[in-house]
């Protein structure tokens, strides 16, 4: 039995630890479930070009690389990560409110650019800090990460569907008001986060117990696995930025687009529900590989012409592969971190992952606009090629290490 397992048996979790963490995941992913499919439509309605949309969507990722690592590392040193979360959420709410005043600044690209940069500084670290708090619960209390995280995915589905209904029944501008309200609601809920104190040291089998963010990035295996995971997540850039726009061009209603997004997250949620059983068979890195294979299949099939009358059903099938291309990769990455890095450096590890993933996603999102403008849906072949590169990097990382 590893040291972290023994520690989990000795400690008692705070009251409703999993439920309170799940509530904050739900708040965050309700916002993300509106932002990903519908924010690009709002940008388009504001008159931004495909290239300008890709710049706005890639901006938070550039900000992530520049600022999130420092914030997540600071969370390691703070008295309690929950307090950092509260401060970040309140700041995010205040920054998001500024979207309502972009017309005062003349509207258009540059005011939106400025507000998005400010918003990204505070919103970007929310998920990694919350993940590090949850992974502390995995170590100390033996909680199931997948079952806690799945509630965020379920609420993401509701946001996809709800946003589609809003879009179907009103002007695109209404999406912005729902986005702002979702962040304010999350800030109001953030004080419910459980306090568990400073992170505790735990022995690991990888030699990364005392690593800083940059030392982690210097470790070859850690670097290759996390970079591969970042590239696999970055392969979603084209569907995140232009999936809704593409489906809208095919004549699908806002409701149908919301359902397409929801189908993918339902598949992801099923995997999260049974994650402990799946991981016991595949291991963390093995699960990332399975997710990468699913991503290659998904993006290769996306541009293919569907049989007449079955195109919508075909997209439903492809969207179920989100359970692998995102869900399996995310779960595998989180458990790889939990197995590789001690609890007191989990923020640094999340920061390192954010640096790598942010760089990969920034390149992919920035390039997705020109890619979609030049090739349309056939740009997904480039996403499939990126996934093959990620699988090669995992191969170069070597065999899986024994787990704690």
Protein Blocks (a to p, Z undefined) as FASTA:
>chain_A
ZZklmmmmmpccdehklmmmmmmmmmmmmmmmmmmmmmmmmmmmnopafklmmmmmmmmm
mmmmmmmmmmmmmmmmmmblklmmmmmmmmmmmmmmmmmmmmmnogajllmmmmmmmmmm
mmmmmmmmmmmmmmmmmmmnopafklmmmmmmmmmmmmmmmmmmmmmmmcfklmmmmmmm
mmmmmmmmmmmpccebjadddddfkopmmpcfklmmmpmklmmmmmmmmmmmmmmmmmmm
mmmmmmmmnopafklmmmmmmmmmmmmmmmmmmmmmmmmmnommlmmmmmmmmmmmmmmm
mmpccdehilmmmmmmmmmmmmmmmmmmmmmmmmmmmmmpcfklmmmmmmmmmmmmmmmm
mmmmmmmmmmmmmnmmmlmmmmmmmmmmmmmmmmmnopadddZZ
